[in-house]
Structure formats: structure tokens, C-alpha cells
Amino acid sequence: MASYDVIFIGGGPAGYVGAIRCGQLGLSAAVVEREALGGTCVLWGCIPAKALLESASIANKVLHSAEFGVSVGEVKLDFNVAMKRSRGVSTQNSKGVEYLFKKNKVTWIKGEARLGAGKTVIVKDAAGKEEKHDARKAVVIATGSRVRGLPQVGLELNKTTVISSDEALILDKAPKRIAVIGAGAVGCEFADVFNAFGSEVHLLEVLPGILPLEDADCSAELLKAFKKRKINVVTGAKISDVKVGKSSVTMSVEVAGKKDALEVDTVLVAAGRAPNVENIGLKEAGVQLTDRGFIKADPKTFETSVKGIYAIGDVIGAPMLAHKGSREGHVLADMLGGQHPHPVNYGNIPNATYCHPEVASIGLTEAQCKEKKLDYKVGKFPFSANGRARTSGETDGFVKIIRDTKYGEILGAHIIGPHATELIHELVVARENEYTVEEIDLAIHAHPTLSEAVAEAVLDSMGKMLHA
């Protein structure tokens, strides 16, 4: 038996960040992980998907390069090369986590873990051999989540014609015809990628709008951009009569009582995730789950129903985002190391979707402000009126600021357009530090920059926009 101060089960963004921070604080930490380090984000999600989206962005820019005075010959798209680059970036990031483990004296125990008695963890390696490890302070469950299929409509994942984002990230060529089920962040990003590489893309969403968690104005703007690129977006869609073959899938898609037949080569299911809570000894250890199947954990301390056993990341529920899990890992490590960190502010976690145009947000949507009956004002500035956006030819979208009428508090901010996922952090910092719109206005924004659109949206919320 090896003994550590803290043992993390799972080497994703929650687990590895927590372990590294423990190491920085002088705690001995180990991470049990059966795959490479980095978790879904590094191996099968954020990083490889964004590498593909970068390839898609370049493809779209090259197709319009003549408008910038740059003429090229015949443009050839090679999805296999883009995919290999994507996997290479993923591997590089995973190796980076390995390096950080060595730097901070974190032990990587390769294998599958389950909870033992007290604060022990039993690890089975690839050969089936088991060994027991002891945690003096805490065992932290950070096993993440996985993609769900849609068995209720006949779309069980088979990894060939019905795939998840995992399989989508190892394809050697883009399907000729693909249906993406679910128009959340993952669905919209893959619709973007496959469209850029020549696939006929059908994006199907059961709810009335795409990116349903985002502000309705952003969803409508993205829908307009996708339709311009000839992505077939169907909202309010009901799927039935599914027939899964060896080389194709057929289904009926019903909207407002009208049914249409759809046949595609591949279906990508991007309609939600399920926590990885099976086969890790939760029931035997007495760890309780919520009625939705997530691990029940105190939102401030992350301790489960069993003293000394904690849980962070996707396994404790929404928002199921890498940066949320990382912050939980950091805060928990600080607490275990005797620090007094600020608790995680779940009301100020940014959303980011990396399709083109990008979409990012923080805080309340306008619909949520109406539901809460808040007294608010909206400021909005289009990128079509922004000098820097014009120079780059990326003028779709806008910045939208929602502020409290009386005090100028930033209730929500929503950006769709170039580099939205970077620009949003000006508003994240502002909300975290309780800046008002007046205080953002005091900050001089360099010209010409995209961030001027944030400043102008702030001005508009105060009734004094200058450039539109």
C-alpha cells in the first residue's frame, strides 16, 4: 500500500488541476487515470475540437482570400490532415500535463479505481492486478462525464454510423452527409467543422432555437450565419422512424406537424452528457447521488455524504465545463492545504462556443431578466460598425450588455462575433469585481480593436453610444 495526502480519481481538468495545486502546497498527491492525462477536454473535447475548428476557419478564410487581394490556386481540403493535426495538438497538451505532474511531484497511478474502506482506493492495472492506496486527508472523485446516446428514438451509439464527439475526433474523412442531433455548443461546433470540409450538414434541435442556453438574440444571429453557409438547421424537431444501417441512417424529422424523410451517412449525437459514476464503488462506500444521477456534494466544500470523500467536476453536475471543474479542483486543493480561498462563484462562469461566428456569455440572458422581473436596460453594438472587425472582414454579430437600471450593475453580457470567447473575459472580470457600466466606460479601449465594441455597448446601455 502506498500512502498519499490526497488521491484524485480521474485525470481531467478537475482532477489534474487539483493535484497540481496540492503539490504546490506541499501535499503529496496521486491521480488515478486509466487513459492519457487531460480527460475529455484534452483528449476528446475542447482541445482537439478547437484544433479542427481552426482548420475550418482557415478553410473559410482561404475561400474568401481574393477579397483581400490574395489569390490562390485550387483549394484542396484534406480532413485527414486536419484530423492528424488535431490529434497531435491533443497529445501535446496531454504530455504537458505529464510534465506538470513531474514538476510538482504528483504521482500518476495508471489504472481503474474504485473506492475501498475508509479513505482507500483500489486500483486495477491493465493486466488485472490490484493494489490498494491510502489517502491521509481526502479521496477526490473527478471521473468526469461521457456522451449519451438517444436510445429512446433508436439512436444507440454504434461508433460507425451513429457516433459521439469521441468518434468524430478520429474520423479519417468528413462524411458526405451528416445529421448532428443537438444544437448546443458541441453540436454547433461540429456542424461548423463538417460544413467547412464539404459535408452536407443537417443540424437538428428539439428546442425552438439553437444554442438554447444562450441569449435569444445570439441564437438568432448564429442561425442566420449558419443558414448563409447552407447548413440545414431544423429547430423544434421531433425524430422518429429511425433505421440504422451499416452505411447509412434514415429517419423522419417532424416540425409543426409536417414530417420529412432524411437519409445521411452518419449521425453525430451531441445531445447531452452523463456522469461517470458506475463501477467506482460509490454505493458500497455510502456515497449518495442526486435524483439526476450526479454525486451529491456540498457546493462550498465539495464533500460528499461520506466524510473525507469529495467530488468535483462534471460528476457533481452542471455546468459541465472544463473551466468550472478546474476552478473547483483549485479551490478544493487550497482548502485541503489550509488556505482560505474564495468559494466558486457559480453565477459568474462564462459560456463559450467556438463555431464561426463565436458565441460567449456571462450572467443572465434577457429572458431570465424578464422572468425575474428585474428593472434593466440593454446596450448593443454591431461588429459591422467596428473598425477592427471591418479590417478583418468579420463583421457578423454584436456585443450585448444588460445592466441594472438603477445602479449600473452588469446583469449579463452576450457576444457573438470575432474572438467572442476572448472578449467575454473583460465582462467576466468586471462582474466578479462588481464593476458598473460607468466604471467600464472609464477604461480607455485602444483603437482600432474589437474590444471597442464592448465599450460602445456599455455606452449604448447608458444612452450615449458614439459610433452607430
N, C-alpha and C positions, 0 to 999 in steps of 0.2 A: 504494500500500500504506500502510495506517495501522498504527501500532505501539503496543502496549499492554504493560503488565507482565503482565497476566493476561486471558485470553479465556475466558469461560464459554459453552458451547454448551447453551442451554436456560435459560429464564427462570422456572422453577418455584421452589418453596421452597428447594431446594438451591442452585440457580444464583443466584437473586437475592439470597439472604442472604449467600452467599459474596462476591458482587460488592460489595454494600454494605459489608461488613466490610473488604474490600480498600480501598475508598475511604476508610474511616475511618482506615486505617493508612497512608494516603499513597501507595498503589499506584494506578496508572492501570488501570482495569478496564473491560471491554466485555462485554456479553451479547448473543449472537445468538439471536433469538427471532422466529419467523415469525408467531405469534399475538399476542394481547394478553399483557401481563406477568402473572405469577402462577401459570402452569402449571395442571395438572389440579386442584390443590387450590382455587385461587381461581376458575378458570373453569368447571370441570366436576366438582368433587368436594366437598371439605369445606365450603366457604363456601355455595354455592347450595343444597346438600343440607340443611345445617343451617338455612338460612332457611326452607325448606319444612317441616322438622320443627318449627320454631317455629310456623308456621301450623297444623300438625297438632295441636300441643299446645294452642293457643288454641281450636281447634275442639272438642277433647275437654273442655276446661275449661268452655266455654260450655254444652255439652250437660248438664253437671252443676252449673251455676251456681245452680239453685234450692236445692240442698242448703246453699248458703252464704247464703241469703236474698236472692239477686239473681235476679229473674225477668225473662226477656227474651221477646220475641215469637218468631215463627217464625225459626229459624236457617237461613240460606241459605249454602251453601258454594260458593265460586267458585274453582275450581282455577286458572283462567286468571289471576285477580288475584294469587293466591298465587305463581304462577309468574313473573309480571312483577316482583313484589317481589323474588323470589329472584334474578332476573337483574340487577335494579338493585343489590342488595347486592354481587353478584359484580363488576359493573362498578366500583362504588365502591372496592372493595378493589384491583382492578387499577390504577385511577387512583392509588391510594395508593402502589403500588409505583413508578409513574412518577415521582411527586413525590419519593420517597426516592432514586431514581436521580439526579434533578437536584440534590438537596440534597447528595449525596455524590459528585457528579461522575462518575457511572457512565454510560458510553455504551451506548445501546440500538441495536444494528445489526439492522434488520428484514430477515429473510430466512431461507433454509435453509442450514445449514452442513455442510461436510464437511472432514475433516482433510486438510491438504496435507503437503508435505515438511517435516521438522523440526517446529518449533512454529508452523506457519502454519495458518490457517483460511480456506477459500474459501467465500464467501457468495454465494448466488444470490438476487436480489431478485424481487419479484412479476412484473417484466417480463422475467425470464430473464437479466438482466445479472449477470455475475460479477465479484467483486473479491476481492483477497487481503489478509488482515490477518496481522500478525506478533505473536507473544507472546514477550516477552523472558524471562519467568520460567516461565510454565505455560499450558497449554491444559487446561481442565477440562470434561469431558463430564458434563452433567447433563440428559440428554434425557428422563428420566422413563420412564413406562410407559403402557400402554393396556389397555383391557378385551379379554379374549379371548372369542371365541365358543365354541360347543361343536359344531364340525363333526362330531365323532365320533358324535354322536347325531342329527345332522341339523339342528342349530340354528345355522346360519350367520347372522351379523348382517346384516339387510337394512334396518335403520333405520325400518321401518314396523311390521310385526307381530312381528319379533324384534329387540329393541333392547338397547343397553347403557345404563349410567347416564348417558352423554353425551346420548343421545336422550331419556331420561326427564326430563332437566332442561330440555327445551324443548317438552314437550307442552303443548297448549292446553287439554286436558281430561283428567280421570282416566279410564282405561279402565273399562268396565263390569265386565270380568272380566280378571284378570291373574295369570299364573304367574310367580313370582320364583324363578329357579333359583340356588341357593346361599344358605345362611343364615349367612354370615359377617356382618361389620359392615355392609357395603354392602347386602346383601340384607335384613337385618333393619330397617335404617333405611328403605328404600323400601317394605317391607311395611307399616311403621307409617304412612308418609305416605299411601299409596293407601288403606289401610283407613280412615283418618281422613276422607278425602274421598269415601267411599262405594263404593269398588271392592270387588268380591268378590275376595279375595286368597288365592292358594294359594302357600305358601312351601315349596319342595321342597329337601331336602338329602340328599345321598348318604350322609353320615356319620350315626352314631347320634344325634347331638344338634345343636341349633342353637348358633351361636357356638362352634364346636368348639375354638377356641384358648383359650377361657376356662375357668375352673374349672367343674367339672360342676354344682356347686350353683347357680351363677349361671345356667348354661344351662337348668337345670330350672325355676328361678324365672321366667325370661323366657318359657319355653314356656307355663307356667301363665298368665302375664299375657296373652300373645298369644291363647291359646285363649279366655280370658274375653272378649276383644274380637272373637271369632268369626273370627279369622284361621285358615285351614285349614293347619296346619303338618304336613308329612309328612316324617319322617326315615327314614333307611335306604332312600331312594327310588331306584329304577332306572328311567330314562326310555328308552322305545323307541317304535317305530312313529310317529315324528314326521311330520306332514304340515303343511307351511306353506302357507297360502292367502293371498289378497290382503287378507282382512279377519278371518281367524281362524287359530288354530293348534290342531291336535288332537294328542294323544299318549297313550301308555299309561304309567301310573305303577305300578310293581310294588313291593310291600313284602311281605317274608316269603313270597314265592311267590304272592301274590294280586295280580292285575292289575286296574286300574280305568281307564276311559277318562276323559280330561279334555279339555275344549274351552274355550279362552279367546280373548279378542280380541287380547291382547298377551302376549308372553313377554319378561321382562326377565332377561337373562343377567348374573348377578353372581357368577360362579364363577372368580375369579382374574384376574390381570393378567400381561401380557408386557412385557419391557423394550423400549424403542425403541432398537434397535441397528442397524437397517437403513439403508443409504444415507447413512452418515455417514463412510465411508472407513476403517472400523476395520481391515479385512483388509489394505488397501493400506498402512496405516501400521504394521502389525505388532502391533496391539493384540489381545491374546488374550482369549477368552471362556471361561467355565466350562462344564462339561458340561451345565448347565441353561440356557445361553444368555445369562447375565449377563456384564458386563465383569469380568474378574479384576483386583482391585485390592488392594493391601496394606491391611489393616484399620486400621493405625495411621497410615500416611502418605497413603493413597488413591492412591498412584502405580500406574499400570498397568505392563504389561510393557515399555512404551516410556518411556524417561527423559524427563521434562518433560511427559508427558501423564497427567492424573489423572482419576478418575471418582468421583462422589458421587451419593447419592440412590437412587432405585428401580433405576437401571441396574446397580447392584452387588449387588442382591438384598435379601432380607428382613432386617428387617421393612420393608415398603414403606409407610412412613408419612411424612407431611409433616414432622412434628417431628423425626424421625430424620434426614431429608435436610437440614433446616435446621441441625441441630447439626453435621453433617458439613461443610456449607459454612462455618460459622463457624470450626470447628477448623482446616480446611484453610487458610482465609484467614489465620488467626493464624500458622500455620506458615510460609506464604509471606511473611508480613510480619515474620518474625524473632522472633515471640513464642514462648513455650514453654507451649502450652495443655495442659490435661489431655486425654488421649485420650477418645474417645467411649466411654461405658460402655454397651455393648450389652446388659448384663444388667439395666439399670435404665431401660428405655424403656417408658413407660406405654402401655397399650392403652385405647382409648375408643370406645364405641359409643353413639350419641346418640338411639336409639329411646326409647320410653317403656314401662317404666322404663329409665333409662340404665344402662349397664354399663361399669365401668372396672376396671383391674387393673394390678398391678406385681409382678414377680418370679415365683416358682414357683407352679403350681397344686398342689392337694393330691395329685393323681395323680402329678405329677412328683416331689414329695417322697417318695412311696411307691416310685417307680421308683429313686430314688437311695438308698433305704433310710436316709433321714435320721430322726433322733430329733426329733420335733416335737410341738407341741400346737396346737390350734385354738381361737380365740376367736371368738364370733359374737354379733352383737346385731341384733335385728329393728327396722326402722323403725316397726313398729306399736307399739313401746314408747317411741318417741322423741317428746317433747313437740312439737318444732317440726314434725315430719312430720305429726303429728295436726292441728296448726292449719291446715296447708295441704291436708290431705286426701290426702296422697301417702304412704301407709303400706306400700305393697308393697316387698319387698326387705329387704336386710340389709347389714351390714358383716362381713366375714370376715377375720380375721388369722391367719396361720400363722407360728408362731415356733419357733425352735430351743429345745429343752427346756433345755439346759444353760446357754447364755449369753443367751437372750432376744433373739437376732438375729431381725430380721423377714425371714423367708424369702419370704413372699408376702402380698399384700393384695388382696382382691376385694370390690368394692362393686356392688350392684345396687339402684337406688332413685333418689330425687330428687337431682338435681345430682351424681350419682356421678362424672361426668367432671371436676368441680371438686374434690370432696372427696379424690379419689385423690392429689392432689399433696402433701397432708400426709405421706402414706406414701412418696411419691417422694423428697421432701426427707429424710425420716428414713432411708431405705435408702441414699441417696447419701452421707449423713454418718455412716452406721453407728450410728445411734441404736438402742438396745434398747427393748423394750416398757416396761421400767421408766422409761426416760427420757421416753417419750411420756406415760406416766402422770403424770410430774411437771409437765407443761404443763397449766395450768388452762384448760379449754374453757368458753367463755361459754354461759350458759343463757338461753333455750332456743335451741339451734342444732342443725343436722343433724350438725355435726362431733362432737357429744357421742356419737354412735353409734360413731365411731372410738375415742373414749376408752373407751367401755364394752366394745367388742370386745377392746381391749387388756387391760382388766381381766379379762374372761372368760378370756383366754388364760392369765392368772395365777391363775385360780380364785377371783376376788373381784368378779365383776360385781355391780352395785348395783341396777339398775333393771329387771331382767327375771328 
